[in-house]
Amino acid sequence: MKVAIASPPFPKSIWDGLQWVEKLIIDAADKQAEIICFPESYIPGYSGLDYKVEERSQEKLVSALNEVRKMAAANSISVIIPMDWYHPKGLLNVAHVISNTGEILGYQTKNQLDPTEDNIWIPGTERSIFEINGVKFGITICHEGFRYPESVRWAAQRDAKIVFHPHCAGSDIQGVKLTEWGDKDNPYYEKAMMMRALENTIYFASSNYAFHYPESASSLIGPDGACIAHETYGKIGVIVADIDLDVATGFLAKRFKNQLYV
């Protein structure tokens, strides 16, 4: 299976975000990717930073989702598009999964919020497994994938070959310019990506914004914990790589003795 991981800039508006989504979808489809993943809350843009985010009515969000559905169908590629999404109890942070025909297959909620997000979103309560072209996968969103490894192990124990990880880490305003992927002095995020793959014997695909000062790179990690591909820090684009489904066995995840920890 060939997967794509997007690194778009922070959107100036919902419309600007949709333009970047379309451009990177086309780039990924041209490289024969079967699925592409975008960063956390890409529509309308992560609202916990020092950037102005367009007012997000449910009407605007539904309209944006329908536009992405058209893009997926037009380019015959499945899309993971993270968005804000309204629920009767409040605003959710979700990642919608769209098939290559434009069908909505469902969404994964962010269930473990960062403490700084408690006044932005409400936490979700369920985990899901999705399937594209016969390949099962899970999704874990930012903080929960970095600090709650159980969210990834849950999917690996249910035969997920890969877990996608939309996240937001960095700033366009200030920070440190990273130069080497996985350097010991970098923030811990890339090391956590390695562990989520290695400790479960599956692939881990993490998508971040193309910030001027990113704290991690969009990356694809193999079941042995090695980085297969990563985007250049701060570069807008899409990385595409093949994954070997035979080596994504979930071996270590399935050896975990759940009954000892309940």
CORURZI-V910790 format. One record per residue. N is the residue number from 0. PSI is psi as a letter, one per 40 degrees, with the letter a starting at -180 (999 if undefined). BURIAL is I if it has 16 or more other C-alpha atoms within 10 Angstrom, else O. Layout:
n-><N;N>
psi-><PSI;PSI>
burial-><BURIAL;BURIAL>
This chain:
n-><0;1;2;3;4;5;6;7;8;9;10;11;12;13;14;15;16;17;18;19;20;21;22;23;24;25;26;27;28;29;30;31;32;33;34;35;36;37;38;39;40;41;42;43;44;45;46;47;48;49;50;51;52;53;54;55;56;57;58;59;60;61;62;63;64;65;66;67;68;69;70;71;72;73;74;75;76;77;78;79;80;81;82;83;84;85;86;87;88;89;90;91;92;93;94;95;96;97;98;99;100;101;102;103;104;105;106;107;108;109;110;111;112;113;114;115;116;117;118;119;120;121;122;123;124;125;126;127;128;129;130;131;132;133;134;135;136;137;138;139;140;141;142;143;144;145;146;147;148;149;150;151;152;153;154;155;156;157;158;159;160;161;162;163;164;165;166;167;168;169;170;171;172;173;174;175;176;177;178;179;180;181;182;183;184;185;186;187;188;189;190;191;192;193;194;195;196;197;198;199;200;201;202;203;204;205;206;207;208;209;210;211;212;213;214;215;216;217;218;219;220;221;222;223;224;225;226;227;228;229;230;231;232;233;234;235;236;237;238;239;240;241;242;243;244;245;246;247;248;249;250;251;252;253;254;255;256;257;258;259;260;261>
psi-><i;h;i;i;h;i;g;i;i;h;h;d;i;d;d;d;d;d;d;d;d;d;d;d;d;d;d;d;d;d;e;f;i;d;i;i;h;i;i;h;f;d;h;e;h;h;e;e;i;f;i;h;h;i;h;g;i;d;d;d;d;d;d;d;d;d;d;d;d;d;d;d;d;d;e;f;i;i;h;h;h;h;i;i;h;i;i;d;e;a;h;i;h;i;h;i;h;h;i;e;e;e;h;h;e;a;i;h;i;h;d;g;i;i;d;e;e;d;e;d;i;i;i;i;e;i;i;i;h;i;h;h;f;e;h;i;i;i;h;h;h;b;d;d;d;d;e;g;e;d;d;d;d;d;d;d;e;f;e;h;d;i;h;i;g;h;i;h;h;a;i;e;d;i;a;h;h;i;d;h;h;e;i;d;e;i;i;e;d;d;d;d;d;d;d;d;d;d;e;e;f;i;i;h;h;h;h;i;i;g;i;d;g;i;e;i;i;h;i;h;h;i;e;e;e;i;h;d;i;i;i;h;h;e;h;h;a;h;i;h;i;i;i;h;d;d;e;g;d;e;d;d;d;e;e;h;g;d;e;e;f;999>
burial-><O;O;I;I;I;I;I;I;I;I;I;O;I;I;O;O;I;I;O;I;I;I;O;I;I;I;I;I;I;O;I;I;I;I;I;I;I;I;I;I;I;I;I;I;I;I;I;O;O;O;O;O;I;I;O;I;O;O;O;I;I;O;O;I;I;O;O;I;I;I;I;I;I;O;I;I;I;I;I;I;I;I;I;I;I;I;O;O;O;O;I;I;I;I;I;I;I;I;I;I;I;I;O;I;O;O;I;I;I;I;I;I;I;O;O;O;O;O;O;I;I;I;I;I;O;O;I;O;I;I;O;I;O;O;O;I;I;I;I;I;I;I;I;I;I;I;O;O;I;O;I;I;I;I;I;I;I;I;I;I;I;I;I;I;I;I;I;I;I;I;I;I;O;O;O;O;O;I;O;O;I;I;O;O;O;I;I;O;I;I;I;I;I;I;I;I;I;I;I;I;I;I;I;I;I;I;I;I;I;I;I;I;I;I;I;I;I;I;I;I;I;I;I;I;I;O;I;O;I;I;I;I;I;I;I;I;I;I;I;I;I;O;I;O;O;O;O;I;I;I;I;I;I;I;O;O;O;O;O;O;O;O>
